[in-house]
Amino acid sequence: MDLEYKILKHTAKVGIIGMGYVGLPLGVEMAKVGYQVYGVDVDKTKIRLINSGKSFIEDVTSEELAPLVRSKMIVCYEDYKICKKCDIINICVPTPFTKSKDPDVSFIIDSGKEISKYLKKGQLIILRSTTYPETTEKVLLPILEKTGLKAGKDFYLSFAPERIDPGNKVFTTKTTPVVVGGLTKTCTDLSAKFYREFVDKVVPVSNPRVAEMSKLLENIFRSVNIALVNELALMCERMGNLDVWEVIEAAKSKPFGFMPFYPGPGIGGHCILIDPYYLAWKAREYDFHSNFIELAAQVNENMPFKVVDRLFEIFGENGIGSKTASLFIIGAAFKKNVGDTRHSPAIKVMGLIANKVKKIAYNDPFVPSLKINGKTYRSVKLSAEALKKADCVLVLTNHDLYDAKFILKHSRLILDTRNLIKPRGQKKVYTLGLK
């Protein structure tokens, strides 16, 4: 029975390496249409939760997951031995960067080595992790071919970048198009046929490099445009008589040639912060310097420091001593309506402030606890009393469920980095991009 037949009949057994924000929603969609899904993860807590039918991310509910687990359509394991049963393996492992901001593809390398122990003829391996161009062909492929099997002949290899947007209820794993580029046309065709069984649209491209670069382009596009408005916000503050939020609203009335982006305390999530450095590193291999891309990344990375500087300016303007100051922080997630704190600028800001003020507390209904400089903080109730006790309230994440009027009513002083409090320009409210 060949792989194409198994794909079309939904009898293929599918492995997913990494059952996090990408792997778990992917596995759920596969299992819904009848594929047997085997998850592999090094995190024992994740395995225990998934195998008990409990979800730990917003994009998959426990009610959605539980019946798939009960029917054994999704089963998770700690080791890779289950890969020998798999017809298709999706690699969804993290791709962080080092302290010097060089790519760290060690998780891909380690996964490739483990998979190669169980690689067999007819298997399809698909790398989903965001990475630089040529990773599939120059990093993963040689590891797999050390087995003596040849890609495109004995097994199949493709790259299909993940496009998950945590918390997005409109564009989900199912409704977001999948770009896929295989090592050969057969690799691409098999991968495309597989994803078409549970994703609304598939976009085949000529090779893995195109697919890899397309993902970096998507995220760097956002990074560059966010950097532009962040710099514009700082310029408006310097000028002192311009409201960057009003400027953006006016500009977005143009029905063509403009897309609105908004300033904030920095950027977060797994990809947008990291991807410019992945591409810049790869570019240097070819003696090409991506100055514009790297500069935009630096602007965004500098925003948490700018927020802290502005906060202490406000303390000075209002006669508040930093050593005796009490600060209440609104929001810890990297964006609104999710509990994802990966590279959250709010966490960065809190880390910069924590040892410089007397007391710091935070509220985030999606983030019950977090660690700052080795100390554990727990989300406290957003009450009138908590707000009144603080010398200043710092808004770092604008969750939809926050009552801006309530926050305004009970706060002595507010620094709003997300345009949550309106109208802007009130006496006790300081807004990023308006001075």
SVG drawing of the C-alpha trace seen along z (x, -y; Angstrom):
<svg xmlns="http://www.w3.org/2000/svg" viewBox="-16 -71 47 73">
<polyline fill="none" stroke="black" stroke-width="0.4" points="0.0,0.0 1.7,-3.2 1.8,-6.5 -0.5,-8.4 -3.2,-5.8 -2.8,-5.9 -3.0,-9.7 -6.2,-9.8 -7.8,-7.0 -6.7,-8.6 -5.0,-5.4 -1.6,-7.0 -0.1,-7.1 1.3,-10.6 4.0,-11.6 4.4,-15.1 7.7,-16.0 6.9,-18.8 3.4,-19.1 3.3,-22.8 1.6,-25.8 2.2,-24.4 2.1,-20.7 -1.0,-20.3 -3.4,-22.2 -1.9,-20.4 -2.4,-17.1 -6.0,-17.9 -6.9,-18.8 -5.3,-15.6 -7.1,-13.4 -10.4,-15.0 -10.3,-13.7 -9.2,-10.3 -5.4,-10.2 -3.8,-8.3 -1.6,-10.9 1.4,-10.0 3.0,-13.0 6.5,-13.1 7.7,-15.7 10.4,-16.0 8.1,-17.8 6.5,-15.2 3.9,-17.7 2.7,-18.3 2.5,-14.6 0.6,-14.0 -1.9,-16.7 -2.5,-15.7 -2.9,-12.0 -5.5,-13.0 -7.4,-15.1 -6.5,-18.4 -5.3,-21.3 -2.7,-23.9 -3.1,-26.4 -5.9,-28.7 -6.2,-27.4 -7.3,-24.0 -10.0,-23.4 -10.1,-20.4 -13.6,-19.7 -12.1,-19.4 -9.1,-17.4 -10.6,-14.9 -12.7,-12.8 -9.7,-12.4 -7.6,-11.2 -10.4,-8.9 -10.6,-7.3 -6.8,-6.9 -6.6,-9.1 -4.0,-11.2 -1.4,-9.6 1.8,-11.2 5.1,-9.7 8.5,-10.8 10.7,-8.9 11.0,-8.6 10.5,-4.8 6.9,-5.4 8.4,-6.9 8.9,-3.5 5.1,-3.1 4.7,-6.5 4.2,-7.0 4.5,-10.8 6.5,-12.8 6.1,-16.5 8.9,-18.3 7.5,-21.2 10.4,-21.9 11.6,-25.3 14.2,-27.3 15.6,-29.9 18.7,-32.0 21.9,-32.1 22.9,-34.9 24.9,-36.4 21.7,-36.2 22.9,-33.4 20.4,-30.7 20.1,-27.7 18.9,-24.8 20.0,-22.2 16.5,-21.0 16.1,-20.3 19.5,-18.5 18.6,-16.4 15.2,-15.5 16.7,-14.5 19.2,-12.2 16.4,-10.5 14.1,-10.2 17.0,-8.7 17.2,-5.8 13.7,-4.7 13.7,-6.1 12.2,-3.6 11.4,-3.5 8.3,-5.4 8.2,-7.8 7.5,-11.5 9.4,-13.9 8.1,-17.5 10.0,-20.2 7.6,-22.9 9.9,-24.9 10.7,-28.4 14.3,-28.6 16.7,-30.2 16.8,-29.1 18.8,-25.9 18.1,-24.4 16.1,-21.5 18.7,-20.7 22.0,-21.4 21.1,-20.6 18.3,-18.0 18.8,-16.2 22.4,-15.0 21.4,-13.7 18.6,-11.6 20.7,-10.4 23.4,-9.0 21.1,-6.0 21.9,-5.1 18.4,-6.0 18.1,-8.7 15.6,-11.5 13.2,-11.7 13.8,-8.1 13.6,-6.0 11.9,-8.6 10.4,-12.1 11.4,-15.4 9.6,-18.8 9.4,-22.1 6.1,-23.6 6.4,-26.6 4.1,-26.9 1.8,-30.0 0.1,-29.7 -1.2,-33.0 -2.0,-32.2 -5.5,-33.3 -6.7,-34.0 -10.2,-32.5 -10.6,-33.4 -7.3,-32.2 -6.6,-28.8 -4.5,-25.8 -7.4,-24.6 -8.2,-28.0 -4.6,-29.4 -3.0,-28.3 0.0,-26.1 3.0,-26.7 4.9,-23.6 8.2,-23.0 9.7,-19.6 13.1,-18.3 11.6,-16.9 8.3,-17.3 7.1,-14.0 8.0,-15.2 6.0,-18.4 3.0,-16.6 2.7,-14.1 3.0,-16.8 0.4,-19.0 -2.0,-16.0 -1.6,-15.3 -2.3,-18.8 -5.2,-19.3 -7.0,-16.6 -7.4,-18.8 -6.3,-22.4 -8.5,-24.6 -5.8,-25.7 -2.3,-24.5 0.3,-26.6 3.0,-24.4 6.3,-26.1 9.3,-24.9 11.6,-23.9 12.2,-24.1 14.3,-27.3 11.3,-29.2 9.1,-28.0 11.7,-28.8 12.3,-32.3 8.6,-33.0 8.1,-32.5 11.0,-34.8 9.5,-37.4 6.1,-37.3 7.5,-37.9 10.2,-40.4 7.6,-42.4 5.8,-42.8 9.0,-43.5 10.0,-46.3 6.6,-48.0 6.3,-47.8 9.8,-49.3 8.7,-52.1 5.7,-53.1 7.7,-52.6 10.3,-55.1 7.5,-57.4 6.0,-57.2 9.2,-58.2 9.5,-61.1 6.0,-62.3 6.9,-62.2 10.1,-64.3 8.1,-66.8 5.6,-67.1 2.6,-68.2 1.7,-65.1 -0.4,-62.1 1.0,-59.0 -2.3,-57.1 -4.3,-59.9 -1.7,-60.0 -2.1,-56.3 -5.9,-56.5 -5.7,-59.3 -3.3,-57.4 -5.3,-54.2 -8.2,-56.1 -6.3,-55.8 -8.0,-52.8 -4.9,-51.7 -1.1,-51.4 -1.2,-51.6 -1.5,-49.0 -1.8,-50.1 0.7,-48.9 0.8,-50.1 3.5,-51.0 4.0,-49.3 6.5,-48.3 8.3,-45.9 7.6,-42.8 7.2,-39.2 6.2,-35.7 8.4,-33.0 9.0,-34.2 8.9,-37.9 11.7,-38.8 14.0,-36.0 13.5,-35.8 15.4,-39.0 18.5,-37.6 18.1,-34.2 18.0,-35.8 20.8,-38.3 23.0,-35.4 22.4,-33.5 22.9,-36.6 26.4,-37.1 27.3,-33.6 26.9,-35.1 28.8,-38.4 25.5,-40.2 24.6,-42.6 20.9,-43.1 21.3,-46.5 17.7,-47.6 16.3,-44.4 18.8,-44.4 18.1,-48.0 14.4,-47.4 15.0,-44.5 17.2,-46.8 14.5,-49.5 12.0,-47.0 14.3,-45.4 15.1,-48.9 11.4,-49.7 11.3,-48.1 14.2,-50.3 12.5,-53.3 9.4,-52.5 11.4,-52.2 13.1,-55.5 9.7,-57.2 8.4,-55.6 11.1,-57.1 10.7,-60.5 7.1,-60.4 8.1,-59.5 10.4,-62.6 7.7,-64.9 5.3,-63.8 7.6,-63.8 7.7,-60.0 10.9,-58.4 11.7,-55.2 13.1,-53.5 9.8,-54.0 7.5,-53.6 4.7,-51.0 4.0,-49.9 1.0,-48.0 1.3,-46.4 -1.6,-45.6 -0.8,-42.6 2.1,-40.2 1.4,-38.3 3.2,-39.3 -0.1,-40.3 -3.7,-40.6 -6.2,-37.8 -3.6,-35.0 -1.4,-33.6 1.7,-33.3 4.7,-35.0 7.4,-33.9 9.8,-36.8 7.0,-39.1 8.1,-42.7 6.0,-43.0 8.3,-40.5 11.3,-42.4 10.0,-45.6 9.1,-44.0 12.6,-42.6 14.2,-46.0 12.0,-47.6 11.7,-45.0 14.9,-45.9 14.5,-49.6 11.2,-50.1 9.9,-49.2 7.0,-47.1 5.8,-45.6 2.5,-43.7 0.8,-42.6 -2.6,-41.4 -3.0,-39.2 -6.1,-36.8 -4.2,-34.6 -0.9,-34.4 -1.5,-33.2 2.2,-33.3 5.6,-34.2 9.2,-34.5 11.1,-37.8 14.8,-37.8 14.4,-34.4 11.5,-35.6 8.0,-34.2 5.1,-36.7 1.4,-35.7 -1.3,-37.7 -3.3,-39.7 -6.9,-40.7 -7.6,-43.9 -9.4,-45.7 -10.0,-49.3 -7.9,-48.9 -4.9,-47.4 -5.0,-50.3 -5.3,-53.0 -2.4,-51.7 0.0,-52.0 1.9,-55.2 1.6,-54.3 -0.2,-51.8 1.7,-50.6 -0.3,-49.2 1.8,-46.6 -0.9,-44.3 -4.4,-45.5 -6.6,-42.4 -10.1,-43.0 -11.6,-42.1 -9.8,-45.0 -12.2,-47.7 -10.4,-50.9 -12.9,-53.1 -12.5,-51.2 -8.7,-51.4 -8.8,-55.1 -11.2,-55.8 -9.1,-54.1 -5.6,-54.9 -3.5,-57.8 -1.2,-57.8 -1.1,-55.8 1.5,-55.1 -0.3,-53.4 1.9,-51.7 -1.0,-50.1 -3.6,-52.9 -6.0,-51.2 -7.1,-54.3 -9.2,-56.8 -9.5,-59.6 -5.8,-60.2 -4.2,-63.4 -6.0,-63.3 -4.2,-64.9 -3.1,-61.7 -2.7,-59.6 0.6,-59.3 0.4,-57.5 3.3,-56.1 3.6,-58.3 2.0,-61.3 3.6,-63.9"/>
</svg>
